[in-house]
Structures are given as structure tokens and as C-alpha cells.
């Protein structure tokens, strides 16, 4: 891997981690394109440091209130405990499926199919939300709604599904308004992302890999941080006035293109 590839991977991670088109799926495709075969997964996980810091910077006020809501009681207490509840399915999924997610589930054709399937669900969710006027705000989210979104996050361990795509889509099906679903998705993603980073980078081999290419890792992480901040701000503003349709159509087009290339 060279510095150009590190920048591209960081840029793509930052944008696609939050824009619902699957960061893991795009990184799998880029690894194939660049011919990256060694330490690719470690680099991908390290890039999540950048996107996690982007979330912390953007939502620092909310995070502080959520922490206070856990240790005491305030208007964020309910949401804080619902995030804890909704994180449980992803923890279970990580334990049961992580090994397959890092190997079998990274097959290019499977990633392409997942892109298309979730895109279709995104379009259905928008139609469902349009017909059912009930739209719950973030402050009024119920335990059942939170658990449904958390279950969607658990499935997103599979590349091509997209954590933001699956959770926002499920939020719409569960009756959340689009912005509330997006905000809850982003806040929900922080604990499990932190856990995944610690799990992978706590391994001595992974730390040695980072140490050997510290410059490339730093470039990728910083790029992911900057592009991630842009993506968070963009998506929250965009979804306040627009649907998920453009992202769904992009996923379908990309998935079909990858399947076509693989078939040639």
C-alpha cells in the first residue's frame, strides 16, 4: 500500500461510513482494485478511528448529555439507556459472526448482492414512511423501536449491508422520522465501533502492523476523520429534505456493475 491508496481508502471510509452505501463494501472493492492482500482488514479497522473521532467531534454535546443521563438523570437519560439496549444485538452478532465477516462474507459477489438487497429495502422503507404519517422524534423513541434499529446494526457486520443504511432503513420502518433515525443511527454506532477498534487493535500482530506503517495509517485515519465530518453534516442536512432514494439507486447501480464485471 502506498500513500495515494491510503488517502483514497481513508476518503472512502469517511464518506461511506455515514452515507448509507456501505463503507465495508466499498473498501472490499478497493482492495480488489488496488491488489491489497496483506493487512487490509487491520487498515480498514484503523480507519474507523477517524470516523469515530468525527462522530465524537460532531456530537460532543450530545455525548456529554448522554453520559450524564447514564450516571444521573436528565432529558437524555431515556435515549442513553436505549442506546445501551440497542447495542446488545450488535455485541452478540460480533461474537458469533465476526470471523465470517472478516473472511467468507467479504466475497465480492456477496457484497454486491447485499448492496442491491438493502437498496431495495431502503426504497420500500421510504414508501412505507410516506404512507404511514406517524413519525417519532429521537426523544420519543420506544424500547421496541430502539431494539429494532439495534438488530439492524447487528446484521450490518456483513460487508455490503451498511450500518447506517440498515439502521436508518429500519428506523423508517419502525416509525421514526428520517432525521431522528439518522441521529440515532450515528449515536448508536459509537459504542460498537469503539469496541471493534479495541478488539482488533489489541492484538499484538495488529499493533505491530500499525507500527511498521504508522505514516500510512496516520494519513488514512486523518483523511477518514475529515471526510467523515463532511459526510455527517451533509447527510443530516440532506435527509431533512430528501429521501434515501438517490443512495439506493447508487447501490443498485454499483452492485450490478460489480456483478457484471465479475461475470466477464
Backbone as a ProteinNet text record, in pm:
[ID]
protein_1_A
[PRIMARY]
XXXXXXXXXXXXXXXXXXXXXXXXXXXXXXXXXXXXXXXXXXXXXXXXXXXXXXXXXXXXXXXXXXXXXXXXXXXXXXXXXXXXXXXXXXXXXXXXXXXXXXXXXXXXXXXXXXXXXXXXXXXXXXXXXXXXXXXXXXXXXXXXXXXXXXXXXXXXXXXXXXXXXXXXXXXXXXXXXXXXXXXXXXXXXXXXXXXXXXXXXXXXXXXXXXXXXXXXXXXXXXXXXXXXXXXXXXXXXXXXXXXXXXXXXXXXXXXXXXXXXXXX
[TERTIARY]
84	0	87.9	50.7	124.4	37.9	94.1	23.3	-102.2	-97.2	-215.6	-329.9	-300.6	-403.3	-456.8	-369	-411.5	-508.8	-481.1	-569.4	-704.5	-703.3	-828.6	-911.9	-848.1	-920.2	-977.2	-899.4	-947.6	-1063.5	-1053	-1159.4	-1288.6	-1276.2	-1394.5	-1455.3	-1371.1	-1421.6	-1498.6	-1443.1	-1508.5	-1642.7	-1651	-1776.1	-1879.9	-1837.7	-1935.2	-1969.3	-1896.4	-1933.8	-2066.5	-2092	-2212.7	-2315.8	-2273	-2364.6	-2400.7	-2530.5	-2573.6	-2548.6	-2419.9	-2385.5	-2285	-2253	-2166.2	-2017.9	-1957.1	-1813	-1734.6	-1775.8	-1702.6	-1708.6	-1824.7	-1837.6	-1745.1	-1739.8	-1651.7	-1504.8	-1469.4	-1329.6	-1291.5	-1384	-1357.4	-1329.2	-1411.1	-1391	-1257.1	-1222.1	-1095.5	-975.8	-987.3	-879	-856	-965.2	-954.4	-890	-931.9	-881.1	-732.8	-690.9	-551.9	-463.1	-525.5	-447.5	-390.7	-462.5	-417.3	-455.6	-358.3	-383.5	-332.7	-242.2	-186.4	-229.7	-272.6	-305	-419.6	-498.2	-607.9	-714.1	-750.7	-855	-810.3	-684.3	-631.9	-636.7	-600.8	-604.2	-748.2	-841.8	-982.1	-1034.2	-1002.8	-1048.4	-984.3	-857	-788.2	-853.6	-904.1	-971.9	-1095	-1153.1	-1269.7	-1234.3	-1106.9	-1065.6	-1099.6	-1071.9	-1100.8	-1248.7	-1332.3	-1475.8	-1536.2	-1479.5	-1528.1	-1497.9	-1377.4	-1341.9	-1431.4	-1465.8	-1556.7	-1692	-1743.3	-1869.5	-1858.4	-1747.9	-1727.7	-1721.9	-1652.3	-1642.5	-1780.1	-1852.2	-1980.7	-2086.7	-2088.2	-2193.7	-2142.3	-2035.9	-1974.9	-2072.4	-2159.3	-2256.2	-2356.9	-2404.2	-2499.7	-2434.9	-2309.9	-2238.8	-2226.9	-2192.8	-2178.7	-2311.8	-2420.8	-2552.6	-2595.4	-2555.9	-2586.2	-2512.4	-2386	-2307.5	-2371	-2408.8	-2475	-2608.3	-2673.4	-2800.6	-2786.2	-2668.3	-2641.5	-2610.9	-2525.4	-2481.7	-2583.3	-2668.1	-2768.7	-2902	-2967.4	-3095	-3114.2	-3140.5	-3171.5	-3260.3	-3279.3	-3368	-3311.1	-3181.1	-3117.2	-3109.1	-3155.2	-3142.3	-3209.5	-3330.5	-3403.9	-3328.9	-3283.9	-3211.1	-3080.9	-3013.3	-2886.3	-2904.2	-3005	-3028.6	-3081.1	-3151.8	-3198.1	-3080.2	-2979.8	-2858.6	-2788	-2783.9	-2725	-2802.5	-2934.5	-3019.6	-2997.8	-2994.8	-2984.4	-2846.2	-2746.6	-2610.3	-2593.9	-2678.3	-2665	-2668.6	-2763.1	-2763.4	-2633.9	-2574.8	-2450.5	-2335.3	-2334.3	-2229.9	-2241	-2362.6	-2385.5	-2346.3	-2386.4	-2353.2	-2203	-2135	-1990.6	-1920.7	-1970.8	-1912.1	-1936.8	-2057.9	-2096.9	-2052.7	-2050.2	-2030.4	-1901.4	-1825.6	-1710.6	-1610.5	-1583.7	-1485.8	-1528.5	-1656.7	-1707.7	-1711.4	-1743.9	-1749.4	-1613.3	-1507	-1371.3	-1317.8	-1393.6	-1344.8	-1451.5	-1541.2	-1641.6	-1730	-1776.4	-1871.3	-1808.5	-1676.1	-1608.9	-1595.7	-1658.8	-1657.7	-1724.5	-1660.8	-1705.5	-1849.7	-1887.1	-2023.4	-2126.6	-2094.3	-2186.8	-2204.8	-2096	-2104.7	-2194.6	-2179.2	-2260.3	-2408.5	-2437.9	-2577.4	-2635.9	-2557.3	-2604.5	-2633.9	-2551.3	-2576.3	-2714.5	-2747	-2873.3	-2992.3	-2979.8	-3090.3	-3127.1	-3027.4	-3055	-3107.7	-3061.2	-3112.6	-3262.8	-3306.3	-3449.5	-3528.1	-3470.4	-3534.8	-3541.9	-3439.8	-3440.3	-3555.8	-3576.2	-3685.5	-3820.7	-3833.2	-3957.7	-3984.3	-3877.6	-3892.1	-3942.7	-3893.6	-3939.3	-4087.9	-4129.6	-4271	-4356.4	-4305.6	-4377.6	-4391.4	-4283.1	-4284.6	-4377.9	-4387.1	-4474.1	-4620.9	-4656.3	-4795.8	-4837.7	-4742.9	-4773.3	-4718.5	-4808.8	-4770.1	-4703.7	-4720.7	-4663.3	-4510.6	-4450.5	-4304.8	-4254.2	-4184.1	-4137.3	-4006.1	-3995.5	-3870.9	-3773.8	-3648.9	-3545.7	-3581.9	-3638.3	-3668.7	-3782.3	-3865.6	-3982	-3966.5	-3846.6	-3822.6	-3855	-3914.9	-3953.8	-3847.7	-3850.2	-3755.6	-3765.6	-3887.2	-3905.3	-3844.4	-3863.4	-3803.5	-3651.4	-3599.7	-3454.3	-3397.5	-3464.9	-3417.3	-3421.1	-3521.7	-3530.6	-3412.5	-3379.3	-3264.7	-3134.8	-3126.2	-3007.4	-2988	-3097	-3088.7	-3038.4	-3082.8	-3034.8	-2885.2	-2838.4	-2695	-2617.8	-2676.3	-2610.7	-2588.4	-2684.9	-2674.5	-2569.3	-2545.4	-2453.7	-2308.1	-2278.7	-2142.2	-2103.8	-2204.7	-2181.4	-2149.9	-2034.4	-1998.5	-2103.3	-2132.5	-2229.9	-2365.7	-2392.1	-2520.8	-2528.1	-2423.6	-2413.2	-2480.4	-2401.6	-2456.2	-2555.1	-2515.9	-2607.9	-2728.4	-2706.2	-2817.1	-2919.3	-2872.8	-2965	-3036.5	-2965.6	-3027.4	-3125.2	-3090.7	-3182.3	-3306.2	-3286.2	-3398.5	-3491.7	-3435.4	-3516.7	-3586.8	-3518.3	-3580.5	-3704.1	-3698.8	-3815	-3928.7	-3896.5	-3998.5	-4059.8	-3978.3	-4025	-4104.3	-4110.3	-4190.8	-4114.7	-3980.4	-3901.1	-3901.2	-3889.3	-3871.2	-3727	-3702	-3576.4	-3455.1	-3464.7	-3352	-3331.1	-3439.7	-3427.6	-3362.6	-3403.3	-3344	-3194.8	-3156.9	-3016.4	-2934.2	-2985.7	-2914.6	-2899.2	-3006.1	-2997.7	-2898.7	-2897.1	-2802.4	-2658.7	-2628.9	-2492.7	-2452.4	-2542.3	-2511.5	-2495.7	-2579.9	-2574.8	-2445.9	-2391.1	-2272.5	-2145.4	-2142.9	-2018.7	-1972	-2057.6	-2007.5	-1954.4	-2026.9	-1985.2	-1861.8	-1848.8	-1728.9	-1606.5	-1622.5	-1512.7	-1472.6	-1571.9	-1543.7	-1469.4	-1510	-1445.4	-1300.1	-1274.7	-1138.4	-1050.2	-1100	-1022.4	-996.4	-1098	-1085.1	-975.9	-974.9	-878.7	-739.7	-731.1	-600.2	-535.1	-610	-549.9	-459.9	-477.6	-392.9	-250.6	-152.3	-13.4	30.5	-15.9	19	-35.2	-159	-219.4	-141.3	-101.9	-24.3	110.3	170.3	298.1	280.3	167.2	137.8	123.4	51.6	34.1	168.7	249.3	379.9	472.8	462.8	550.5	514	385.7	340.1	264.2	318.5	248.9	213.5	299.6	272.7	150.2	138.6	24.1	-104.7	-95.9	-213.4	-258.5	-164.7	-198.3	-265.9	-212.6	-270.9	-413.8	-433.9	-566.9	-665.3	-623.9	-712.7	-751.5	-654.7	-683.7	-776.4	-752.6	-840	-981.6	-994.6	-1126.7	-1196.6	-1121	-1176.6	-1234.4	-1158.7	-1201.3	-1321.3	-1312.1	-1423.1	-1545.3	-1523.6	-1634.4	-1713.5	-1645	-1713.3	-1801.5	-1747.9	-1825.6	-1948.8	-1931.1	-2040.4	-2152.1	-2116.9	-2219.3	-2304.3	-2236.5	-2307.8	-2393	-2337.3	-2411.1	-2536.3	-2521.8	-2634.4	-2749	-2717.1	-2822.9	-2900.2	-2829.5	-2897.1	-2975.2	-2914.9	-2979.3	-3108.9	-3104.4	-3220.9	-3331.6	-3301.5	-3405.6	-3505.4	-3462.3	-3548.6	-3563.8	-3480.8	-3482.5	-3491.4	-3522	-3534.4	-3401.7	-3403.6	-3286.6	-3272.4	-3363.2	-3371.4	-3240.1	-3174.7	-3053.7	-2944.7	-2936.4	-2837	-2873.8	-3003.4	-3049.1	-3017.7	-3044.2	-3017.5	-2867.6	-2787.9	-2642	-2597.7	-2651.2	-2616	-2652.3	-2770.3	-2813.9	-2721.7	-2690.3	-2603	-2464.6	-2409	-2276.8	-2278.1	-2379.7	-2389.9	-2399.8	-2482.5	-2496.9	-2367.5	-2298.1	-2172.7	-2068.6	-2058.8	-1963	-1995.9	-2123.9	-2164.6	-2135.3	-2155	-2127.8	-1979.9	-1897.5	-1752.8	-1705.6	-1762.4	-1722.4	-1762.5	-1870.5	-1919.6	-1841.9	-1772.8	-1699.4	-1572.5
-119.3	0	124.9	223	348.9	461.1	581.6	693.1	733	720.9	752.8	659.1	530.3	432.5	455.1	493.2	521.7	639.7	742.7	859.7	822.6	746.4	705.7	620.3	525	438.6	519.5	614.1	698.9	787	842.2	927.5	848.8	729.9	646.6	600	561.1	519.8	633.1	752	865	898.8	895	929.1	818.6	694.4	585	523	557.7	510.5	572.2	694.8	765.5	776.3	798.1	794.5	647.9	614	473.4	389.8	375.8	297.1	186.5	165.3	58.2	89.2	128.6	154.5	25.1	-81	-207.7	-263.4	-248.6	-295.2	-220.6	-89.3	-10.1	-42.7	-64.1	-96.5	-233.2	-328.1	-459.4	-443.3	-362.3	-340.3	-272.6	-173.7	-102.7	-193	-282.6	-377.8	-463.8	-503.5	-581.6	-497.7	-371.9	-283.4	-254.3	-226.7	-192.6	-315.6	-432.3	-554	-565	-510.6	-515.9	-650.9	-728.3	-862.2	-878.6	-791.5	-802.9	-686	-719.1	-620	-527.1	-567.6	-481.9	-463.7	-571.8	-563.5	-476.8	-491.2	-409.1	-261.6	-230.3	-90.6	-38.8	-122.1	-81	-49.5	-135.2	-112.1	13.6	34.2	154.2	281	275.5	390.9	430.3	332.1	361.6	455.1	462	558.8	699.6	725.8	856	887.7	790.7	817	823.1	747.4	756.2	893.3	944.2	1078.4	1183.7	1162.3	1255.4	1259.7	1143.1	1138.5	1209.3	1186.2	1248.1	1399.8	1449.1	1594	1652.7	1588.5	1643.8	1636.7	1526.6	1505.8	1521.3	1598.6	1605.5	1654.2	1747.1	1795.8	1687.5	1616.8	1507.5	1396.8	1365.2	1258.3	1292.9	1416.6	1458.8	1444.8	1485.2	1474.2	1328.5	1243.2	1100.1	1036.7	1075.9	1024.4	1067.7	1194.6	1244	1172.6	1138.6	1067.4	925.9	866.3	731.4	733.9	826.7	831.6	903.4	985	1057.1	1051.9	1165.8	1170.2	1306.8	1307.5	1430.3	1394.7	1490	1465.2	1363.8	1331	1233.6	1094.1	1078.5	950.9	836.9	860.8	756.6	714	810.2	779.1	706.4	749.1	686.7	538.8	506.2	366.1	286.1	350.7	281.3	249.5	336	307	185.2	177.3	60	-65.6	-58.3	-171.8	-211.4	-111.9	-138.8	-187.3	-167.9	-213.2	-363.5	-420.7	-562.7	-656.4	-641	-732.8	-727.9	-610.2	-598.5	-667.2	-662	-731	-881.6	-933	-1076.1	-1114.3	-1031.6	-1057.1	-1055.4	-961.1	-952.8	-1078.2	-1133.2	-1255.2	-1374.6	-1383.8	-1500.6	-1494.7	-1373	-1361.8	-1293.3	-1237.2	-1156.3	-1232.2	-1357.6	-1434.9	-1453.4	-1484.1	-1499.1	-1363.9	-1258.6	-1125.2	-1082.2	-1133.4	-1097.5	-1187.4	-1290	-1384	-1414.8	-1507.4	-1555	-1442.4	-1356.7	-1251.6	-1139.2	-1141.2	-1036.7	-1074.3	-1184.5	-1223.3	-1113.9	-1076.4	-961.5	-975	-1090.1	-1108.8	-1096.8	-1149.3	-1141.4	-997.1	-921.5	-779	-704.9	-733.3	-668.4	-701.8	-827.3	-869	-800.2	-790	-721.5	-574.4	-511.6	-372.2	-357.1	-447.8	-440.6	-471.2	-574.3	-614.1	-500.8	-443.1	-335.7	-211.6	-187.5	-74.4	-88.6	-208.6	-233.9	-210.9	-252.4	-229.4	-80	-5.2	139.6	205	163.9	219.3	181.6	57.3	13.4	91	116.8	191.4	332.8	394.8	529.6	529.1	428.6	416.8	393.1	308.3	279.5	406.3	481.6	603	708.7	710.5	809.1	779	651.1	610.7	616.3	599.6	599.5	727.9	820.1	955.5	962	860.3	862.6	863.9	971.2	985.1	1024.8	933.7	953.5	1031.3	1130	1204.6	1124.5	1168.6	1097.1	1087.7	1194.2	1196.8	1102.5	1064.8	981.5	837.9	799	663.8	562.6	450.5	348.1	238.6	157.1	45.2	-50.6	-77.5	-168.6	-111	18.3	83.4	79.9	108.9	108.5	-30.6	-132.4	-269.7	-313.7	-267.8	-299.1	-240	-114.4	-49.2	-118.1	-156.5	-226.2	-360.9	-430.7	-558.2	-537.1	-428.7	-395.9	-367.9	-300.1	-273.9	-405.1	-503	-632.4	-702.2	-689.2	-752.4	-683.1	-556	-475.9	-515	-614.6	-666.9	-731.8	-765.9	-827.2	-717.4	-721.1	-617.9	-606.1	-482.6	-457.3	-420.1	-452	-419.9	-270.6	-216.9	-77.3	-56.6	-17.5	6.7	122	234.1	348.4	317.3	247.1	214	124.6	19.5	-75	-13.3	66.3	123.4	236.4	320.2	427	366.6	266.7	199	136.1	66	3.5	108.8	219.5	328.6	381.7	391.9	437.2	335.8	207.3	103.7	105.2	141.7	141.6	267.2	364.3	483.1	607.3	602	721.1	816.1	945.6	1036	1023.4	1067.4	1039.6	1094.6	1216.7	1277.5	1208.8	1176	1106.3	969.6	899.3	768	782.1	888.3	909.7	945.5	1034.6	1073.2	954.3	876.2	759.7	657.8	643.7	553.7	594.5	723.3	771.7	754.9	790.8	777.8	630.4	546.1	402.6	339.4	395.9	337.2	354.8	452.2	482	370.2	314.8	209.3	87.2	41.9	-80.4	-55.1	65.4	99.3	102	161.9	165.1	23.1	-61.4	-199.5	-274.8	-254.4	-322.6	-278.2	-148.9	-96.3	-159.3	-159	-214.7	-363.5	-436.5	-581.4	-615.7	-545.3	-575.5	-523.7	-399.2	-337.9	-381.2	-451.2	-504	-622.9	-682.2	-794.4	-745.3	-814.9	-771.6	-766.3	-860.1	-859.3	-735	-697.6	-578.3	-453.7	-446.5	-331.6	-324.3	-440.3	-443.2	-394.3	-431.5	-387.8	-236.3	-181.4	-35.4	32.6	-22.9	36.1	35.8	-67.1	-76.7	22.7	61.6	155.3	271.1	325.7	427.5	549.8	584.9	700.8	680.7	563.7	533.6	527.1	465.5	456.8	596.3	681.7	817.1	896.2	884.4	954	906.8	773.8	718.7	762.5	759.7	796.2	943.3	1029.9	1174	1204.3	1137.6	1157	1111.4	996.8	945.6	1041	1101.2	1197.7	1318.9	1376.5	1498.3	1469.4	1363.2	1330.1	1284.5	1220.2	1177.2	1294.2	1397.5	1517.2	1578.5	1585.3	1637.9	1551.1	1417.7	1325.8	1334.2	1345.5	1355.6	1480.7	1592.5	1719.4	1716.3	1663.9	1657.6	1571.3	1451.2	1358.3	1409	1465.5	1517	1630.2	1716.1	1824.5	1770.9	1675.7	1621.8	1548.7	1463.1	1381.5	1461.6	1583.2	1669.5	1709.7	1704.1	1748.5	1645.1	1541.1	1444.4	1301.7	1208.1	1067.5	994.3	864.7	779.2	729.8	769.7	710.9	719.4	834.1	850.4	753.1	728.1	633.3	489.8	460.9	326.7	298.5	395.5	376.2	361.8	436.7	424	283.6	232.2	98.1	-6.8	6.9	-89.5	-84.9	37	51.7	-6	23.3	-27.9	-179.4	-232.9	-377.2	-448.9	-397.3	-458.5	-448.5	-334.5	-317.3	-418.3	-436.9	-531.9	-674.7	-709.9	-843.9	-863.6	-758.6	-768	-786.4	-709.2	-721.5	-860.6	-910.1	-1043.2	-1153.1	-1129.3	-1231.1	-1235.5	-1127.1	-1118.3	-1202.9
0	0	0	-82	-84.7	-28.9	-22.6	39.8	-37.4	-170.5	-251.3	-216.2	-208.2	-174.2	-33.3	60.2	197.3	201.2	122.2	116.7	57.3	-51.8	-116.1	-22	44.4	137.9	254.6	306.5	415	371.4	252.1	197.8	181.2	123.9	100.4	232.5	328.6	459.4	525.9	526	590.7	529.4	397.7	329.3	343.5	316.8	308.8	442.6	548.8	681.8	724.1	679.7	721.1	609.2	488.1	374.7	352.6	344.2	351.2	225.6	190.7	71.7	102.7	230	280.5	266.1	376.2	376.2	358.6	429.4	419.4	278.5	213.2	75.7	-18.5	-5.6	-91.6	-66.1	59.4	90.2	33.9	37	-23.6	-172.5	-239.6	-383	-410.4	-327.4	-347	-321.6	-226.2	-203.2	-327.1	-390.6	-514.3	-624.3	-633.6	-738.8	-720.4	-596.6	-568.4	-550	-541.9	-520.8	-380.7	-281.2	-142.2	-83.1	-43.6	10.6	153.8	197.9	331.2	419.9	540.4	643.7	605.3	504.1	459	564.6	633.1	735.3	852.8	893.8	1003.2	966.5	842.8	797.5	796.9	748.4	744.1	884	980.9	1117.8	1175.6	1144.8	1194	1139.6	1016.8	958.6	1040.1	1109.5	1193.2	1309.2	1343.1	1445.8	1397.4	1270.3	1213.7	1213.6	1172.7	1167.3	1308	1402	1540.1	1599.4	1574.7	1623.2	1557.5	1430.3	1361.6	1432.4	1471.2	1544.9	1679.2	1748.2	1879.6	1867.7	1766.3	1745.6	1714	1622.5	1577.6	1687.1	1761.3	1861.2	2005.1	2024.8	2157.6	2264.7	2231.2	2329.5	2364.9	2262.2	2285.5	2368	2336.7	2407.8	2555.8	2584.8	2724.7	2798.2	2734	2795.7	2811.5	2715.4	2725.4	2842.4	2860.6	2973	3104.5	3113.4	3234.3	3255.4	3145.4	3154.9	3204.8	3182.8	3233.7	3383.1	3423.1	3564.1	3653.7	3592.8	3669.6	3598.1	3588.7	3519	3455.4	3325.9	3253.1	3134.9	3045	2930.9	2834.1	2846.3	2757.7	2820.4	2942.9	3013	2937.1	2889.1	2817.5	2692.6	2612.8	2489.3	2520.9	2627.2	2665.4	2695.9	2775.1	2810.9	2692.7	2601.6	2481.5	2388	2387.8	2310.2	2368.2	2500.5	2566.4	2525.7	2532.5	2494.4	2348.9	2260.5	2117	2075.9	2161.2	2130.6	2154.9	2239.1	2276.3	2155.2	2059.9	1944.8	1864.5	1849.9	1773.6	1844.7	1977.7	2054.3	2031.8	2037.5	2014.8	1872.4	1776.9	1636.8	1614.5	1678.8	1663.9	1713.6	1824	1879.2	1787.2	1731.4	1652.9	1506.8	1450.1	1305.5	1262.7	1358.2	1320.1	1233.8	1268.8	1193.1	1047.8	1026.9	890.8	818.9	893.4	833.4	781.3	844.2	803.9	693.4	655	553.3	449.8	482.4	386.1	335	425.2	387.3	304.7	288.5	211.5	63.1	22.2	-119.6	-202.8	-312.2	-391.5	-438.5	-492.2	-542	-431.1	-312.7	-199.9	-155.3	-153	-116.9	-215.8	-344.6	-447.5	-429.8	-400.8	-379.4	-256.7	-150.5	-29.7	-57	-138.2	-175.5	-239.5	-329.2	-402.6	-311.6	-229.5	-141.1	-45.4	19.9	116.1	44	-78.1	-156.3	-179.6	-211.6	-233.2	-104.2	8.4	138	170.2	131.4	153.3	77.9	-46.2	-127.1	-68.5	-21.4	41.8	170.6	246.8	372	345.4	241.2	207.5	168.3	93.3	55.6	179.6	269.2	393.3	477.1	491.1	573	514.2	381.1	314.2	340.1	344.9	363.8	509.8	599.9	743.1	805.5	833.4	873.7	1011.8	1095.9	1230.3	1224.4	1271.9	1268.6	1406.6	1470.1	1606.4	1608	1696.8	1712.8	1798.2	1803.5	1878.5	2026.6	2082.6	2225.3	2263	2165	2194.5	2146.5	2108.8	2060.9	2171.4	2133.3	2229.5	2237.5	2343.4	2353.5	2235.3	2187.5	2074.5	1948	1924.3	1808.4	1817.6	1935.2	1955	1932.1	1981.8	1966.6	1820.7	1747.3	1604.4	1528.5	1559.1	1494	1536.3	1662.8	1711.1	1642.7	1614.9	1543.8	1401.6	1339.7	1204.9	1206.9	1310.5	1323.7	1337.9	1406.1	1424.4	1290.4	1200.9	1069	983.9	1012.1	931.1	946.5	1030.9	1038.3	905.2	824.3	693.8	592.2	525.8	426.9	316	279.6	174.9	228.5	355.8	416.1	448.4	510.7	552.4	687	785.1	918.3	916.6	855.2	850.6	762.9	651.4	562.1	628.4	695.2	758.2	877.8	957.2	1076.4	1042.5	947.7	907.6	842.2	757.9	691.7	793.6	890.8	994.9	1079	1103	1176.4	1106.1	974	897.4	906.7	893.2	907.5	1047.5	1147.4	1286.7	1323	1231.2	1255	1295.4	1293.9	1324.4	1205.4	1232.4	1119.4	1069.4	948.4	880.5	956.2	1004.4	1077	1211.2	1281	1409.5	1390.1	1284	1254.9	1227.4	1158.7	1124.2	1247	1328.9	1451.1	1545.1	1561.2	1648.3	1592.2	1460.2	1394	1424.6	1414.6	1437.9	1584	1675.6	1817.9	1857.1	1799.7	1827.6	1776.4	1669.3	1608.4	1689	1780.6	1852.4	1945.8	2031.1	2122.3	2048.2	1946.2	1877.1	1791.3	1736.8	1659.9	1751	1867.5	1964.6	2003.9	2027.8	2065.6	1957.3	1832	1719.7	1705.4	1724.2	1715.3	1822.5	1945.2	2057	2035.3	1990.1	1971.1	1870.4	1758.6	1652.1	1686.5	1731.4	1753.2	1884	1970.4	2093.2	2064.1	1947.2	1906.9	1880.3	1930.9	1917	1770.8	1689.8	1547.2	1478.2	1516.7	1458	1498.2	1624.3	1671.2	1601.1	1577.1	1505.3	1362	1299.9	1163.8	1158.2	1255.1	1261.3	1282.2	1370.8	1399	1280.1	1197.8	1080.2	971.1	966.3	862.3	926.7	1035	1111.3	1027.4	931.2	846.7	760.5	696.5	611	693.5	810.8	897.5	941.1	975.6	1019.3	907.5	786.2	671.1	647.6	650.3	627.9	734.5	860.4	971.5	964.6	938.5	930.6	813.4	701.1	584.7	616	685.2	722.8	818.9	908.4	1003.9	931.4	842.1	771.4	681.5	602.7	512.5	591.5	708	791.4	846.6	892	941.5	832.4	711.9	599.7	574.9	576.9	546.2	649.9	777.4	883	861.7	845.5	827.5	701.6	593.9	467.7	480.9	537.1	539.1	625.8	741.7	828.2	759.4	689.5	616.5	497.3	426.8	305.9	340.9	442.4	475.6	544	585	640.2	531.8	405.1	294.6	183.5	184.6	75.5	128.7	38	76.3	55	84.9	66.7	-77.2	-164.1	-298.1	-376.9	-375.4	-456.1	-411.3	-281.7	-231.2	-267.3	-267.3	-305.4	-451.9	-538.3	-681	-707.5	-632.7	-645.5	-606.9	-495.5	-450.3	-555.9	-612.1	-713.6	-834.7	-880.2	-997.7	-970.3	-851.9	-817.6	-805.3	-739.2	-723.8	-856.8	-947	-1079.6	-1159.7	-1147.6	-1218.6	-1171.6	-1040.4	-985.7	-1030	-1027.2	-1070.8	-1218.9	-1298.3	-1442.5	-1469.7	-1398.2	-1414.8	-1372.5	-1263.2	-1213.8	-1310.5	-1385.6	-1477.7	-1608.7	-1641.4	-1768	-1761.9
[MASK]
++++++++++++++++++++++++++++++++++++++++++++++++++++++++++++++++++++++++++++++++++++++++++++++++++++++++++++++++++++++++++++++++++++++++++++++++++++++++++++++++++++++++++++++++++++++++++++++++++++++++++++++++++++++++++++++++++++++++++++++++++++++++++++++++++++++++

